[in-house]
Amino acid sequence: MTEIGPITTTLEKESIYLDLDVRQEIKRLAELLAETVPGLLDEPHWLAAARDLSCALPAALRTALRNFSANSGQAGVIQIHGLPVGPLPPTPTSRESVERWATVPASVIVLCAMVLGEVVGFEGEKRGALVHNVVPVPGEERTQSNAGSVNLEMHTENAFHPHRPDFVALSCLRQDLDGEAGLRVASLRRAIGLLSAEQRRILAEPRFRTDPPPSFNGSGTGVVHGAISGAPEDPDAQVDFHATRPLDEGAARAMAALREALEAVCDTVYFAPGDLAIVDNRVALHGRTPFSPRYDGHDRWLHRVFVHADSRRSRARRNGGGHVVS
């Protein structure tokens, strides 16, 4: 461990531990934001206040987040420990559960996300809400969605969408009582060297089709694309091992090799309340280990936020220049 100002960071694990003074300052800012009229997360005035207050976060935390946004490293994920949570109601159980009111935990994740770029929602997913509740839902246990509790396949978030998130932020309000649920993260930067030149060539060709995930409730259209793209030595990923289909046998073999390589480098991140994990959705895939919900009000509860590093690219798909992408 090394000291960076008022925070402690473990560089090899991409983890940041906040000291008491920093935690108290973040709590003060989150409470101030939560009290900002009209107290609605999706309202432009509130979002403008969130953007302004994100600039007042403790300097060391802002520096760590800004550096991560510029280069997410080999792991493609950062974890921050010790953020404020506060008293909580029972864990929601609705499939479409979102946060509309500005609570302290919702304000915290938006403040951190605003350092990375602009918070966005998707019109077809949870009615365009900006802060999602990731909770187990009765009857949805076996679905490949944030409402399920079985193993969630590794995926690029919203891989079918031309303006998929650059970053996915997940904050823990409540962990499952058995501590089974873990966020699985696999970086393409670590996996790419395990693939042959021929496999990389095939993966970069438009020989794969991805359909919208179940959370989009049938909206959106499938697209044909490469599973990797961009700089050959540092490519971006675009694949969902549940929703992406290879279009020929060669593509199927290459996709199987990619899956094997990602599994070989996969890490599992376990949450405690007050933890925030941010995944670079361009270079890292993520999933979830299975867990056993009890539906007793104390189940696992995460907030989820999507971020665009350059929101201008999606302007034509955001009505009125707002934060919801069609």
N, C-alpha and C positions, 0 to 999 in steps of 0.2 A: 504494500500500500504506500501511496505517496500523498502528501498534502498539497492541495491546490486551493489557496485562500481559505475560506471558511468551510469548504467541503472536503471530504475524503473520497478518493477514487481508487478503485481497483482496476487498473487498465486492462489486464488480461481477461477480465470478466466483463468489461464494459459496464461496470457498476459504479454508482455514485451514492455515497452515504452523506446525508445532510446533517449538520450539527444543529443544536438546539436553537441558536440565534437565527439561523437560516430558516428553520421550520416555522418559527414564530413569525418571521417577516412574511413568509409565503401565506401563512394563515391569515395575517392581517390584510394582505392584498386580496385574498380570495373572499374574505368576509365583506370587504369594501365593494368588490365586484358583485357579489351576491345581492347586496343591498341597492345596487344601481337600478333606478327606475328605467323600464317597467319590470325588470326582473325576469324577462323572457329570453331564453338562450338564442332563439332564432330571430330576435328583433334587431334591426340595424344599429340603433343607438347603443344597445347593450354590447353588441359585437365590436363597435368602435371603441367603447370603454375598455373592453377586454384587450383590444390591440394596444391601446395606450398603456394600460396597467402592466401588460407583459413586458414592456420596456423598463419597468421599475422592479422586476424580479431581481433577487440578489445577483450581483455581477458574475460570481463564479458559476452559478447555475446557468445563466444566460450564455456564458462563454462555452460551457460544456455542450449545451444544446445547439448553439450556432456551429461549433466545430463538428458535431455529429451530422448536422444538415449538409455541411460541405463535404465531409468524408466519413461515412458510417463505418469505415474500417473493415477488417476481414469478417467480423461477426455479423455486421448489418443490423445490430440491435444494441440498445442501451437500456439500462435499468436504473431507476432512481428510487431510493429508499427513504421513507420518513416523511412523506407528504401528509398534510392534514386530511382527516376523514370526518371525525365528529360523530355524534349520535346518529343512528340510522333507523329507518322504519324497517319492517319485514322485507325480505328480498322479494321483488316483483315476480310474478309467474306468468305474465302475458307474453305471447309470442312477438307482439308488436311493441313491446315496452320501450319507451324512450323517456328522456328527461326534457321537459319543456321549461320548467321553472329553474331559476338560477340558485341551486344549492351550493354549499361550499365545495363538496367533491367535484361537482360539474364545473364550477368556476376554476378549480385547480387545474384540471386537465386541459381546459380551453386556454388558460394562461400559458401553460407550457407549450401547447401546440402552436400558439400564435408566434412563438419565437422561431419556429421552423418555417412558417408560411401562413397560408389562409386555411381556416377550417371550412370544410365543404361537406354537404350531404348529397345524396343521390335521390332523384325524384321517385324512382321505382323501389327504393328500399326504405322501409319504415317511414313512409310519407315525407321523405326529405329531411327528417330530423338531423340535427348536427351532433347530438350526444345520444348514443344508443346504450341501452342496458343489455349487457350480455349475461343472460340468466338461463338456467334450465327450465323448461316448460313441460308440464305434464302432458303425456301423449306424444311429445316430440323427441323422445329420448334417442331414437335411432336415425334422426335426420342429420344430413350433412349441412348443418347451419349453426348459428350462434345459440339457437334454442336447444340443441341436442346435448347429449352427455356421453355418447360413444366416441371412439377415436375419430377426431376430425382430420381429414386428409390434408396433407401439405398443399398450400396453394398461394398463388399471388392474389391479393385481395382484388375482387372484381376484375379478374383477368380478361374478361370479354370486353371491357369498356375502354374506349379510346382515351378517356381521361380518368383512368383508375387512380387511386391515391398514390402519392409519392411516399407518404408515411402513414402508418397505422399506429395510433396511440391507445394503449390499454391500461387503465388504472384499476387497482383492486380496492373495492370497498369492503368486501367480505370474502374470505377464502372458504372452500368447502371444508367441512368439519374434519374429514379424514385426510385432508392434505393430498388428495390423489391428483387433482387437476393441475397440469403443467402446460405452459405455453411452449410448444416445440418450434424451434427456429433453425433453418438451414440456409446458409449463405452460399450463393452461387460463386462468390469469390473463392471460397474454400473448395468448392466441388469441381470447378471448371477444369482444374489440372488433372482430375481423375478420368476425364473424357478424352477419347482419341480425336485427332483432327477431323476424321471422317464423321464421327458422331456430332461434333460441333457444327460441321458444315450442314448436316441434315437438320439439326435442331434450329438453325437459323433460317431455314427455308419455309415458305408458307404451306406446310404440310400437316397442320394441326387446326382443329376447330374447338372453340370454347363457347359454351352456352351460359346464359346468366345463372347464378346460383339460386337455390330455393328462396333465399331471403328477398329476391326481387319479385316473387309472386307472379311469374310468367311474363313480366315486362322486360323489354330489352330484346335484342336479337343476337344470335350467335355470329361469331366472326372467324375467318380463317387467317392464320398468322404463323409466324415462327415462334418457337418456344423460348428462344433467346434472340437478342438483337443488340445492335450497337457495336462498341469497340470489341474486337475479337479477344483482346487480352483482359477486358473487364466488361463483359456483356450485362445487359439487363435481362431479367427473367419475366416470362409471361406464360404461366402454366398453372393449372389447377388439376391435381391428380384425381379429382372426382368429376370435374366438368369438362376437361380437355380431352379430345379424342384424336388420336393419330389417324391420318387419312390413307395410309398405305403401310405395308409391312416394314419397310425400311424406317419409316417414321416411328412405328411402334417399337422397334428394337432400340432406336436412339432414345426414345422417351423412357423406356425401361432402364436404359443405362443412366440417364439423367436422374431418375428416381433413386437408383441404387447409390449413385454418387452423393446425392443430397442426404440420404439416410446415413451415409458413412460419416458425414460431418455435422449431423444434427445435434443441437444442444437443447436441453429442456430447462426453462426458466420457471421457477416456482414463486408464487406471489405470497406476500403477507399484506394485510390492510395498510394502505399508505404507499404501496409500491406502484410505480409507473414504468411500463415497458414501451419503448417506441421501436417499431420495426421499419427498416428502410424497405418499402414494398417494391422498389426497383431491383434490388439485388438479393433480397432474402425472401424465402417462403416461410409460412408459419402454419401451424396446426395446433392440436390440443390432444393431450392424453385423455383416456376415458376416466370418468368418475361416477360416483353413486349419489345422485340427488335424493334428498329426503322430503322436499316440499313442506318444510316445517317453519318457513320464515327465516331460516339461517343458512340457506344454500349460498353457493358461490355467486358473487355479484361483481361484475366489472362494468366500468364505463368504457365506451369505445368512441374514438374520434378519428376522422380522416383529414389529411392535410395535403394541400397542393403547394409545392414549393414555388411554383409560378402559376398563379391563378389566371393570368392573362390568356394562357393557352386554351382555357375552357370557356372563355367569355361568350362565344357564340352559343354555348349550351347552357348558359346561366341566365334565365329570364330576368331582365332589368338589372343585370350586373350583380344579382344577389349571390347567395352562398349555396344554392341548390342546383346541381348539375342534372340535366335531363338525359 
